[in-house]
Amino acid sequence: MLSILLASCTKDFQEINTDPNGTPVALPQQLLPPALVSTLSYNMLRNRNFNNELMQVTVDLGDAEGKVFRYDYRATWADYLYNGWYSELTNFKDIYKIASQELNYNKSYMGISLICQSWIYSMLTDTYGDVPYFESNLAKDSAIYEPRFDKQKDIYLDIFKKLEEANTLLTTGTAISGGDPVYSGNVQKWRKFGNSLYLRLLLRISGKAEVSDSCIAKFKDIVETNAAKYPIMASNDESAILRWTGIGPYSSPYLSVREQDFKAPGLGSFFIDHLASWNDPRIDIPTYGSNGINRWGIAPYSGSYQGIPSGYSPGDNPIKKSYFYSNTSTSSLMTEPLTGMIMNYAELKFILAEAAAKGWIGGSAETYYNDGALSSITQWIPTWPMDIKTFLSAADIEWVESETLDQKMEKIHLQKYYALFLEDMEQWFEYRRTGHPLLPKGPGLKNGGIMPARMTYPVYVQSTNPTNYKLAVAGQGSDVISTQVWWQKP
């Protein structure tokens, strides 16, 4: 796709803030599909080789320098998402601008644009910290080639304004025809996704004392006080997923990865051992698989599922065991339609479970937890026949009301870890926020054995936007992977 090509070829922030696709006369329905496809392409490819390595889903075997699973990555890792996300923001902003003009006035596209902008900006600031926001993507319209970096707090508070506006616009928005690969024109499902995203982001920053009370109050307002005004997802069918059909532009970005490269990393013990010990149906070959491959396309090793420890010391050279199968002619994640994950219903249920466990909202935390676990499985296996309480009890992961809040958080976030499988960098973001689930620490970890807190800014920003880069570093802290972003700091 053109936006990916341009993002990968340029080191010029001015170009990133200029329309990369030449879209001044395009219509919203023409802009939305490629913008969504491109954004998910960036998300999925970095989920695969960055998030999954940090979060012990996979382990990229080898002793070379710069292995992400050892908390060791070079500054060049920063460019891809930074360039790509800002490129697509140009397209989503164009959708809003065009849809707000009298000739093309359409509240539905305006609301969808604001939701997508909020989604991308949240990923940008959660990945890098303080980033250009209020002045970003204004080179073409306002000749701002060196945008200032805004504080993460200010970014979040304005994102909330965008989501409020989107909810209002979509309240009376009409169905759109064509150009919607996520919800097929159903704007009320977009509205539910926007409000569910709102809950995710309120929870994300709720640990900061200066905004905690307001976040909790707004959370309760959405879920209980004004629930009719803020509808949220109500089933797996309302999950925000771009389903890859393999037709036209809707081909999975995983198909751009060579088959031998896709299956090269071994699965981490943390990821696969839980699934195996629980007899989880998502890796059950004989009952739920097709062509001998389970739902997540995981290859067994010596007749069982086995992983390798993450963070091992250089020179240990463990044997690769289970891995993600890569044969594109049979069932595997390379061709799986559901990998275009933006936000799913199971994640929302675990968000509500955490809020209920902390006493922010009424309702049963246990019910939210059970519903989240069930939805996480049935997202992939809709006909799964087992009772979820029976499954959780057999796996020794059932809800226990007498446990401490920390023990409950561990249970919620262990299940949420699997619900977030394939969702951009969400596993990493949530681990940084909560410290859950508890990941084993291998002896080969760098960065003091502490999970990296951010990606560094692209190196070229230091020369193309030097003044604002220096101000950002002075305010946030050194441009290194150990510097915590605002919502992580005490």
N, C-alpha and C positions, 0 to 999 in steps of 0.2 A: 504494500500500500504506500501511496505517495508520501503520506505524513511520516511514516516510519523511515522511509528512505531519506527524507530531508532531515529528520531529527538525528539520524545516525551520521549524516555527512557534514553537519554544520557544527561549528564551535562558537558561533556568533549569536550572542543573546539578542541582538537586534533582530536577527532573522527569526528567532524563536517567537518574538513578540510581534511578528508580522504574519499576516495570513499565509500559511504554508500551502494551502490548497487552491488559492485563487478563487475565493468563494463570494465575491461581492454581489453577484446576481443569482446565486443559488437559492433554492427554497429550503425551508426547514426540513421537509421530508426527504430532501436530497442530502442534507448535511448530517442528519442524525445517525443513520445506519453506519456510514464509514467512521464517524467519530466514536461511536460505541465499540465497533469492531477493533479500531486501532487502540483505544484505551485498554480494552481487555487483552489485547495482544501484549502490550507492555506489561500489564499486571501478571498475566499468566506465565510469561517467560521469566520474569524476575521472581515470581512465586516459586517457580521450579528450581532455579539455580541460586537463589539468595535466601528467601524466607525458609524454604524447606531444609536448607543446610543449617541455618542458625537454629531452627526449631526441631532438629533431629528427626525429621521425616526421612531425609536421605543423607548419605555420606559419600562425598566425592572422593574416592580412594586416591591416595597418592601422597608423596612427601614434598611436593613442590611448595614454594612460598605462596602466600596469598590464598590459602584454603579457608573458605568462609566458615566451614564447620568448626574451625579452630579459633573463631573470632578474629580472623586475620584477613582483611581485604584491602585492596589498593584503592587509591583515590579515584582511579578510572571507573570504578563501579558506579560512581555517582552520576555520570553523564546521562545514562540511558533513560532512567525514569524522569529525571529533571527535564531533559529536552522533550521527551515524549509527552509527558503530562501537560507541560505548558503549550506545546503545539496543539493538543486537542482542546485545551481551554479556549484557544482562539476560535475554534469551530463551534464550541458550545456557546460562547459569547455571541458569535454571529447569528446563531439560531435565535437567541433572545432578541437581538437587535432587529433582525428581519421580521420576526413574528410580532414585534411591538409597533411596527410601522402601519400606517393606516391602510395601505394597499393589501398587506398580508396579515392583518391583525388576527392573532390567534392565541388566546390565553393558555391553551393546553400546551403548545410548544414553548411558550414563555416559562410555564411552571416546570416542565420537564427539563428545560435548559438549566434553571436554577438548581434543581435537584442534582443534576450531573455535575455542575460547577462545584456544588458543595461537597459532593463525593470526591472529586479530584483534588480540590484544595485541602480537604481533610487528610488525604493520603500524602500530599506534598508536605504539609507542616508536620505530620506525625513521623515522616521519614527524615526530614532535614532540620526541623525546628522553625526558626524565624525564616520566612521566605517572602519574596515579592507577592503582594496580594492586591492592595488598593490601586497600585500603579502598574500591575502586571498586564501584559498583552495590550498595551496602549501605544505601541510604536506607530502603527498605521494611522490611528485616529488622532492621537495627541502628541506624536513625536517624542514620546518618553522612551528613550533608549537605555537609560540607566535607572530602572525602578528601585525605589527604596525597599528595604526588607522590613516587613511589619512583624510586630510581636505576636507570638502564637496566641496569647490571650485575646488580642484584638481580632485576629483572624477567626477564632472560634466564635466570638460574640457576633461577628458579622455573618458568619455562616448560618447561625441561628436565625438571623433576620431574613436571609435568603430562603430558608426552609419555611419560615412563617409566611412569606410572600407566596412561595410555591403552593402551600396548602390553600391559601386564599384563592389564588388563580384557578387551581384545579377543582375547587368546590363547585364552580359553575362552568368548568371547562367541558368542551364537547369532544366526543370521540374523534380520533384522527384516522385517516385512511392511508395506509401504506407508510413506509418509512419508520416502522417501530418493531425491531426484531426482538424486543424484550417482552412487551405486553400486547402486541398486535393491536395497538390503538386504544386500549382500555385505559383511559386517563385516571379513573378512580383507583386502579391498581398502582399506577405511578404515584398517586397521592398517598396511598398506604405505604409504599416503599419510602417516600420522602419522610413521612412521620416516623417510620421505623428507624431510618437512618438518624433522625433527630434524637431518638432515644439512645442509639449507639454512641453518639457524640456527646450527649449530656453525661452519660456514664463515664466516658473517656476522661473528662476533665473534672469529675465530681470529687476527686481526692484533693483538689486544691482548696485550701481553707477560704480563700478570698472569693470563690464562686460556688462553694459547695452548697450552701443553703439555697441559693437561687436555682442551681441545677436540680436539686432534689425536689424543690417546689414545682419546677416546670415539668419534671418527669411525672410527678403525681397529677399535674394538670392534664397532661396528655393521656395518661393511662386511665385515670379515674374521674377527676372533676369535670373535664370537658371532653370526655372520650368521644362523644358524637361529633364534635368539631374536629377531632384529630384521629380519624380512623387509621388503624395499623394493620399489618398483615394478619390474616386469619386462617391461613392454610398453606401447605406446600405449594399449592397452585398459584399463590400470590408471591412466591419467592422471586426476587429480581435475578433472573438468569437469562443470558443470551444463549439459546440452544443452537449449537452448531449443526447445520443440516448437511454440510458438505457441498451445497449448491451455491454457485456464484461467490459473493464475498463472504458467505457464512461458513468458511472452512476454518477449522481449529488452527490457531497459531502453532500448536504442537507439531503440526505436519511440516513446519519449516525446520524442525530439528531432525537431524539424521537419526535413523532408527538405532544405529549402534551407539550414538551419543545419548539418546533418550534412556536407554536401558543401562548405561554405564554406571551411574551411581548405585550403590547398594542401599537397601532400606535400613534406617536406623533402628536399633533395638527398641528404643523407647516407643516409636511409632507402631511397629509391627507386633511387639511382644504383648501389649495390651489387647490388641484385636484377637490375637491367637488364644490368649488365656480366657477371653470372654466368649469364645466361639462366635465371634461377631459375624453376622450373615453377609456383610459386605466383602468378606474374603472367604466365603463358603463356596468351594468349587462344585461339589456334586449336586447341591440342591438349587442354587440360585444362579450359577454361572451359565455361560453359553460358549460352545466350542472349547470346553475345558478351561476357560478363563473366568476368573471371578469378577465381580462387579467393578472393582477398582484395577483390574488387570495386573494383579500381583503374581509373580512367578514363585512357586514354592521351591524349597531347597531340601533335597533328600526326603521328600514326602511330607514336609511340614513347613511352617512359616518361621523363618529365623532372620534376625537382623544382625548388624554389627554395631559395636559401641561407637558413639560419636566422640570427638575430642580426643582420640587416641594419640599417643606420642609418636613423633616421626620415627620411623624405623620399625615400628611394631607390625605394620603390613598385615592387617587382618584379612581373612578370606571373605570375599564377597559372597553373600548368600541370597536371600530374596531380593527382588528388584521389580521395578515397573516394566511390565511386558511392553514390547514396542512393535509387534507385527501389525501393520496397518490393515491387513486383510482380515483380521479377526478382532475380537473385542479387546480394546485397550484404551487407556486414557488418551492416546493420540487421536482417536476418532470418537471419543465419548461426547455426546451432545451436551451433557450437563456441566462440562468443565468451564463454561463461560459464566462463572459464578460472580455475582456482584454482592448480593446479600440474601441469605436464605431465612426461611421461617424458623428453623431450629435455632439459629443465632438469636433471633428476637426472643424466643422462649427462654433461653439461658440468660439474656439480659434481664428479663422480667423475674427470673428465679433469683438472681443476685439482688435485685431491688427489693423483692419480698423478704429475702433472708435478712437484709439490713433494716427492714422495717419501714422502707420508704412508701410502700404501697400495701394495700390489703391483698387478700388472696393467699393461696397456699404456695409456698416456695417449692414444696414437694411436688405439687401438681405441675407447676411450671417446669420443674426439672424433669419429671417423667415425660411430659409432653415434648420437651426439647430432645430428649434421648430418642423417643419414638419417631419424631419428625426427621431427625438426622438420619435414621435408618431408612424410613419409608420414602425419603427424598430419592434414594437410590433404588429401593426395592418396594414399590408401592403395594405389592400383594403380600408382603411379609405377614405371616399369620400369627406370630407369637404374641402373647400378652406382655407388655413392656415391663410390668412389675415382676413377672416371673423371670424374664430375661435378666433384669438388673439384680435380682436376688441371687440367681444362679451364678452371676459373675461377681458377686460380692461388691457391687457398686450401688446398692439401693440407698435411698435417702434415709438418714437417721436423724430424727428431729433433735435428739439429745446431744448431738455432736457440737463442737465449738464452731463459731462462725468461720474460723480459718479452715477447719476440716470441711465445712460445707462449701467454701470457696474452692477448695481443691477438687472436690467432686464436680461442682458446676463447671470449672474451667478445664478439667480433664475431658469431660464430654464435649465441651465447647471447642476444645482443640480439634476434635474430629469433625465437628460441624463446620469449622472454619477451613477445613481442608480445601485447598485450591483458591481461597478468597484472598487475592492480592497479598498484602503483608499483615493481615489481621491477626494471625497467630503471634507474630512478633510484637505488634503493637500491644496486644492484650497481656502478653507475658511481661513486657516492660511496665505496664500499668499495675499488674497485680502480683507478679512473682509466681503465678500459677499457670499451668501445672508445674510441679516440681521436676525439673530436668536434671538428670545426673550430670556431674561435672567430670569430664575426662582429664587425664593428666597432661594432655598436650595443648590445652587451651592457652591462648594468649590474652591480652587485654586484662591481665590480672585475674583471669577466670570469670570476669563479669560480662554478662550479655551486652554487646554493643548497644548504645543508646540512640544512635542515629547514623545516617550516612553523612559523609562530609559533602560540602558544596563542590560542584564541578570546578576543577582547577582553572578553567578558562574564565570563570566569573571574576577571579582576582584581577584579571587584566581588562575585561570588558566593562566591569562595574566596580572599580576599585574602591571608590569612596564609600559606597553603600555596603560593600562587602566588609570593609574594615569596621564600619559602625555596627554591623550585625554581629561580628565576632566579639567586638568590645562589649556588647550588651548581653549576648547569649553565653559566651565562653569560647574557649579555643576551638578551632575548626578541626576537631578530632572525634573519633567514634565513641569516646568515653564521656563526652560532654552531654549532660542530660538536657532534654527539651523541657519547656516550662511546666507541662503537666506532670513530669516525673520528679521535679525538684521538690524537696520538703517544703 
